[in-house]
Amino acid sequence: MADSKILKEKLASCDYDARLKEVYLSDKAVADQKERLAVIIDEYVKLFGDNENIELFSAPGRTEVGGNHTDHNHGKVLAASVDLDTVAAAAKRDDSVIVEKSFNFDALEVDISDLNIHTEEFGKSSGLIRGMCAGFVEYGYKIGGFNAASMSRVLSGSGLSSSAAYEVLIGTILNHLYNDGKVSAVDIAKIAQFAENKYFGKPCGLMDQMASSVGSFITIDFKDPSEPIIKKVNFDFASCGHALCIIDTGGDHADLTDDYAAVRGEMEQAAEVFGKNVLRDVDETEFMRNISLVREKVNDRAVLRAMHFYAENKRAEAEVKALESGDFDAFKELVTESGRSSYMYNQNVFTTKDVAHQGVSLALAMCEYLLKGKGAWRVHGGGFAGTVQAFVPVDMLDDFCEKIEEVFSKGSCHVLSIRPFGGIKLL
């Protein structure tokens, strides 16, 4: 804890450089973050006045690496935190009010003496703040008021989950200001899911929150969603000679709710043929013996999506083994197989409502043309519109981004790194 002057003096010197490099990975990123954190400190002082107890917090965005559309049917996923994050300067208040001001947004004021669900807050950040506090209380943790000024670089609509980063940020602040940092990253993620489901009105899974909160590569097995098995994957991405690129194809996510719902719905309808609720509980061999029955009871696309589920579940496991054994070439092959399966079987690369616009399909085709035999590529996140993920050899990176941006737009190819930390107190 320190006042703004001391914090900024230490940032300007080299006192915090080693810590910042642990989090942001490069000397260039450290210089950038020092400037950024100085700005957020100044913003805090402008909004709330100086305070000798200001602390700095960070929560990262996340990328899904393996397990496309498997979590909702109790499958396995591989995800990772990225170096685009949401940061905040925060300090305690002596009342039960949380005031949070994000750059370019109006300030939020939430009285957390009232932890009831407010339906008028569905879809609003105020609902997430109230929900995080309610979750902390339900889990037996302490809460209290605070002031916070925040700034996010997690790209909205990119599939990097800006909402999960925001939830984890609020949870991380509560953890350190009122619980001495004793709340586990797993509990913060579960509370974040609770907040998004109950207080934000969005029935999300747990992958986004867990990847943001725990950090680095993680694998999650959702066989029992109430007690998911979470494991950190030991792999040093910085040493593999590749960059992670997220390509924003500029697609419109509006009016895709039915498309997303149909993926889950058809998988569950296929499971119901066997008297089960989800595909994870249906033996793959039994399913394959009864494809004609599923065709009759549901439809052909449900069969194909189920086949994707079974293969993708095994691929997520194989990707973990490849990373842990240091076999990045095998990992890249599996990533590309995942993308191919999403295209051919899960069919979540474009919407049949608008077949003339296929930005994700085009980005995948460009990736294959540029990276075949060298990198890897797949649809990123829910699909149908939005983003593509690519692992690009560093020596090809500039040329790759240039050619991608010629097709889409300047700035559409975002170069990221896998961050080794989840939600943290920075300094």
N, C-alpha and C positions, 0 to 999 in steps of 0.2 A: 504494500500500500504506500502511496506517496501523493503529494500534491502535483499539480500540473507542471510546475516549473521543474521540480526534481525529475519527474518522469521524462520530460522533454530533453533535459540536460543529459540524462543517461542514454536516451535514444540517440542523441546527436554524437555522443562519444561512442566507444566500442563496448560499453558495459554489457549490452544485451545482444551483441552480434552473434555470439556462439549459440545462444538459445534460439534466436530467430532463424539461424541457418539450419538448426535441427528441424524446425517446423517447415521452412519454406525452401530449403535445399540448395540454393545457389547464392553466391555473393551478389549477383545482380538483383535477385529477389529480395535479399536482405535490405539493400539500399532503397528499393521501392517500398518495402513494408515500413521502414523507418519513417519515410515521408508520409505514408498513409496513416500510420498510427499517430503521428504528430497532428495531423489534420483532425482526426477523431477526438483527440484530447482537447484541441481548441474548440471543437464543436460542443463538447460536453461543458466546458467552462462558459461558453456563450449562452448555452441553454439553462444551465443550472448553477453557475457560479463555481468558484474553485472549491476543492474539497481535499483534505489531506489523506483521504482513504480511497482515492480513485484506483481502480484495478482494470486491467485490459484482458478481454476474453476473445476466443475465436472458436468457430464451429465450421467445419468444411462441408462443401457439397459432396455428392457421391456419384459414382458411375457404376452401373450394372455391367459386369464383365461376362457372366455366364448364368444360365438359368432364366432365359427369356420366357416370361409368362408361366413360370412353374410355381411360384410361391403361393398363389391363391388356391392351388390344388395340393397344397402341403408338400411341395417338392423342395429341391435344393437349389441354392443360388450361390454365386460368387460375386462379391461387390468390393468396391474400394473407395476410400476417401480421396478427394482430389485437392490440388493446391489453390483452387478458388474457394474463398471462405467468406463468412460474415463475421465481422469484428465489432466489438463494443467496448466503450469506456463506461464503467458503471461504479456506483457507490451506494451504500445503504441510505435509506430514509428512516426517520423515526416514527413513521405511521404505517398504515396498511395499504398504501397506494403505490402502484408501479407506474412510472411515467417512462415511456420508451419512444424515442424519436429516431426514425430511420431517415437517412439522406433522401431527399426528394419526396418524402411522404409527410403527412401531418402527424403531429405528436399524438400518442395514445395515452390515455389515463385510465387505469383499471383499478378499482377498489376491490382488493382481494379479501376484504372481510365478507364479501358475498361470493361464494364459490358455486352457486347454482348455475345450471346450464341456461344460457340466454340464446334462444333461437335466432334473435335478431343479430347475433354475432357470428352466425354461421358464415364461413367464407372470409372472415375478417381476422386480422392479427390479434385483435383484442380477445377474441375467443380462444386463440392459442395460448395467450398469456394466462387467462383465467383457468384454462384447462390444465396447463402445466402446474399451476399452484394447487389446483384440486387434486391432481395426481400425486404430487409430493405429499400432501396431507394424507391421502388414502394409503400411501406406502409407509406412512409413519415418519416422514421427514418434516423439517421446519421450513417455514416460509416467512417472508417479510417484504416490506416495501423497498424499492430502489429506484434511482434515476439511471437511465442509460441512453447513450447516444450511439447509434450503430450505423454501419456501412456494409453493404453486401456487394461481392463480386460474383456471386453464384448466379449464373445466367438464368433468368426466368424463362420457362418454356423450353429449356435445353435438355430436359431429362436428367439434370444434375441435382434436382430436388432442393430448390431454394426454401421450400416450406419446412422440410426436415432440418435444414441447417438453422433456420430461425428457431424452431422448437428446441433443438439441442443447445443453441446459444442461451436461451432463457433458462433452460434446465441447468446449464453449466454455471451461470451467474448465481442462481439460487443455491446450487451446491456449494460454491465457495464463499458466498457472503453469509450463508446461514447454516451450513452443515459441515464446515471445516473440510470440504472436499471429500467427504466420506461416502457420498452416493456413487455407486458403481456406474460405469458407462452403460452397462446393460439395463440397469433400472431407469436411467435417464431416457434411453431409447424406448423402453416399454411405456413410460409415462408420456413420452412424446406421441406415441401411437394412440394412446388413450385420449390425449388432448385433441388430436386431429379427428379421431372417430366421433367422440362425444360432444366436443365443444366447438369444433370447426365444421362438423357435418359431412366429413369425407371418409368413406369406409376404406381407408388405405391398409396395406399390409404393414409389416415391420421392417422390411429390408432397408428402406431409405433411412429411417431413423437409426437403425443399428449401425449401418456403414458410416454415417456421419458421427455418431457418438463414440464408437469403438476405434475407428481409424485404421489405416493401412488396408491391405487385402484381408477380407474376412469371408468365411463361408458359413452359411446358415442352413440348417436342416429344419424345415417346418413340419415335420411329421406330426408333432404335437404343437400346434401354434401357440398354446398357452405357455409352453416351456420349450421354445426353440433352442436347438443346440448350436451354439456360436463358437467358432474357432478362428483364431487369428492365424493367417497363413504367413509363414516366414519366407519372404522373398524380397530382395533388394532391387526394386524396379529401376533405381538410378544407375545400376550397373549393367543393364541388359542391352544398352545401345539403341533403344527405341524411345520414341515419344508417343504419348497418347494424344490423339486428335479427336475432337468432337466436331462434326460437320453439321452446321445449321442449314438445313435445306430451305428454310423459309416457309414451310408448310403451315397451314392454318389448323389449329387443334379444335376449333369450334365445330360443333355438330359431329363429334367422333365418339360420344358417350356410348351410343348403341354398338359401335364397332368394338370398343374395349369390352363392353358387357358381354358381347356374343362369344368372345374367346373363352372367358371363364364359364359362361353359361353352357356352351356346347361341350366343354370338357366335363362339366358336372352332369350334364344330361347323359353323356356316354357312361359315366360312372354309375348313374342310376339304373342303367340296364342290368347291372350286376348287383343291385341292391345296396350300393355304396353312395356316399355323398361326394367323394373326391377321388380322382384317379390314383392318388398315392395308395389308396386302400384296395385297388383292383390289381390283381396279379397280371403282369404284362403278357405272359404266355396264355393265360385264360382269355385275355382281351383279344389277342391275335387269332385265337381259335374261333372267336365268335364275331369277327368283323361283319359278316353278312347280317347278323342280328342287330348290331349297332346301326348299320346302314338303314335297316328296315325301321328301327324304333326312333332314330334321330335323323342323321343325314350323312352324306359322304364327307363333308367338311369336318364334322365332329370326329370322324374316324381319323382323318389326317391330323387334326389338332391333338388328338390323344397320342398318336404316334410321335408327334413332335415332343409332347410332354415326356414320354418314356425315354426317348433318346437324349433329350436335353438334360434330364435329371442325371443320367449317367455321364454326360459330357461335363457337367459342372464338377462332378467328383474327379473326373480325369484331369480337368484343368488344374485343380488343386494339387494333385499328385505331380503334374508336370512342373508347376511352379516350385513345389517343395524339393523336387529333385534337380532344379536348375535347368530343366530342358525347355528353354523358351521357344525353340522351333516347334516342338510338339504342342506347346501351349497355343502358338499362333495358328497351327492347323485346326485345333479344336475350336478356336474363336471363329474362324472362317466357316467351319462346319455348322456352328451354331447359327450364324447369319443365313447360311443357305437353308437350313431347316426352318427358320422363321419365315423365309420367303416362300418356300415350296409347300410346307405342311401347315405351319401355324397361320400363314397368309395374313400377316399383320404389317405388310410393307406399304400397301396403298389401300384406300377405301374404294369399294365398288360403287359408292355414290358419286365418285368423280374420277373416272379412269383416265381422263385427259391429263390430270396433274399427278405425276409420279416422281416427286423430287427425291424421296428416299430411294426408290428403285434406281434412279439415275445416279445418285451419289454412290450406291453400291457398285453399279457398273463402272463408274469412273475409278473407284478404289481397286476393283479387280484389274482394270486396264493398267493402272499405274503401279500396283503393288504385288501382282501375282508372282509367287515364288520368293517374295521378299518380306512382305508384311502380312497384316490380317485386317479383316473388316467385318462388320455386322450391324444390323439394325440396333439402335440404342433405345432402351426403355420400352414404353408401351407400343410404339410403332404407329403405322398408318400415316403419320406426318411427323415432321420434326427433325430428328437427328440421327446421324450414323456415327459409329465409333470405329476408329482405325488405329492400329499400332504400326507406326511408320519408322523405318530405320533412320537414325539421326542424320546420316549423310545424304538422305533423300528429302529431308523435311522441307527445306525452302522451296525446292522444285514442286514437291507434292502440293504444298499449300497454294503456291502460285497457280497451278493448273486447276485445282479445285475452285479457287476463288474466281477464276475466269468464267467458270460455268455457273456458279451461284452468285456470290457478291463479295466485295471486299470485306474482310473481317469475318467471313463465314466459317473459316477453319480455325478453331480454337486449339492451341497447343497447351496441354496440361501435363502435370506430373502426378504420380500417386503420392499422397501425403502420408507420412508415417504416424500421424497423430489424429485423433478424433477431436471432440470438444474439450478444450483446455483453457486454463488460466494461462495467458501468454507469458507474463513477466512477473 
